Amino acid sequence: MSLEDLIEAARLTPLAAPFDWGRAESVLRTPLPGDYRGLVDAGGCGLWFDYLRMFAPDDRDPSRNLLDADAVFADLELFWEDDPDTRPADLPEGARLIAWASTGSGETLFWRVDPGTPADAYPVYVENADGDGWERFDMGTADFLLGLLRGGVRCACFSEVFLDRTKVFRPFTR
């Protein structure tokens, strides 16, 4: 029920029409988590906790466009060629990271996509702003955000100074 709890806590306003998830999944070459799709369709693309910018498919701002996630991962792979120690230690060959949110401080949130893994089982990875530290959370998008809101999820990569749980959600201009 975390998706419904999060939608209620954020007072989300549904979009006039849902995104074309088939197109988004085709571009990204992977299914997307159901809780993420439900959250976005409920109006959840925007700024969470005055800190996390959650991406949307086809966002006009390229820094918030989920469909550009492959380019983010390609950049990481190039970076790891020069500095392999910055790659998440538990990221197996063949796995991909799909960027779904970022912060104004430079942290990026990803789903780890392993071949054959159901979309609703993708863990959340957070990359620190320097690109040399990672945290893994074995939970979905809605559970992660609700955990941040309720204080049950703490991420060492995030600055508690900037994470404002009193400002649950503000939508991007539509």
Secondary structure, DSSP 8 states (H G I E B T S, - for coil): -HHHHHHHHHT----SS---HHHHHHHHTS---HHHHHHHHTT--EEETTTEEE-BTT-SSGGGBGGGHHHHHHHHHHHHHH-GGGS-TT--TT-EEEEEEEETTS-EEEEEE-TT--GGG--EEEE-TTSS-EEEE-S-HHHHHHHHHHTS---TTS-TTT--TTS-EEE---
